[in-house]
Structures are given as C-alpha cells and as structure tokens.
Amino acid sequence: MAIRGIETSANALREALEGQVNAASRAAPGQVYAALADLRKHIEWAGKRQPRKMRLLSMDAPRGLAKTGTEFSSTGLNPNGTFSDHSVVTEATPGRAFEFVTESVLTPKGGAQPVEWTLVHRYEIAPGAKGGSTVSYRYRITRISHLIGPLRLLRTPMAFVVRRMWSMVTGKGLRNLIAVAEER
C-alpha cells in the first residue's frame, strides 16, 4: 500500500497507465465542482448510473464538501470481482480542480489472490466558451500488485485494448458526473 504517495508494495506495471477524457457541460464550474466535492453524490454518478457490472455499491464519506485531506471509502463491482477503496482528497480548489488518490483492493471472483491498486483521479474544470464549463478527467494508475484477466494484455502489443476499455468506462463516468451537475 502507498503511504502519502510513497509506494511500498510490488508493482506489475512497467509504467503508469494514464488517460484523459474531456466533456462540455451546461453547468457552471461551481456546480460541477459541487457534484465532485460532495462525496456522497459519487454513489449516484459513479454507482447507480454506471453499468451494472462496473459501479460503486457503497460510499462512506463525511457530509458537506470535501477539502484537501478528507478521507473516504467505497466498495463496488468490477467485471473481475469486487473492490474496496480508501481515498484521500489531495486537492480541492473550488470551481477549478478536484483530485484524490485511491488505494484499492480488488478481490477476484473464484477466490484468487487480491490485487492492490494505486490510482490518482484528477478533475479540472474551466469556464466554457459559451457559458457552462469544460471538464477534464485524468486518471493515473501508478501501481498494480499483479495482473489478472484483461490486465495481462498490458504486457503485450494488445495493451491498447485495456486503454480503450478504461477510456470507455471513464468517459461514461464523466458524462454521468456532468448530468448530475446539470440537474443541481
């Protein structure tokens, strides 16, 4: 597990797995930020509105808007099994940026050895050219203890398949976040 950004466990990645998705929103930057910083809203856009096999199931977070240093935990489903996460907010700049680091443990179906992950989630929000806002979500997976299922492709020329899958999942999550912000 990582301690304040210092990774101490095995890492099966040769390099960080990174990606970015962008979207426009009719919601003002402050509305998008509020949907992100209200951690209890994550269960809506990253849970209920996500595909049945890849979603948050529970969220344990303090009430109100998160600040730098706020900690929270969640559980969820993944096509490979179930996961439990512990996250810490590392940046909370109202209306502009929200970032958190997640230490995750995936328990694979069939009782295989759990997989530990370290992920950095960063959202940047800017005013849109015609009102509203533009939102950029950047993910960075810095550590995976060992590769299972489709993740094994990361060590082959087919690594682009995993990256494409992550882009599809993260794009859906970003669109869900924007929908929640626009409904506020």
QUISULFEN-V811863 format. One line per field, one symbol per residue. ss: DSSP state (H for helix, E for strand, - for the rest). psi: psi as a letter, one per 30 degrees, with the letter a starting at -180 (. if undefined). Layout:
ss=???
psi=???
//
This chain:
ss=-EE--EE---------EEEEEEEEE---HHHHHHHHHEHHHHHHHHHH------EEEEEE----E-----EEEEEEEE--EEEEEEEEEEEEE---EEEEEEEEEEEEHHH---EEEEEEEEEEEEE-----EEEEEEEEEEEE----HHHHHHH---HHHHHHHHHHHHHHHHHHHHHHHHH-
psi=lkjhfjkflljfkflkjllkklllkfkleeeeeeeefifffefeffdeflkegilkelkjlllakllkfkkllllakkffbllkkklkkfkijkfekkklkkjkjkjlkgglklkklkkkkkkkklklehlblkkkkkljjfkkelklbfffffglfgffeeeeeeeeeeeeeeeeeeeeeff.
//
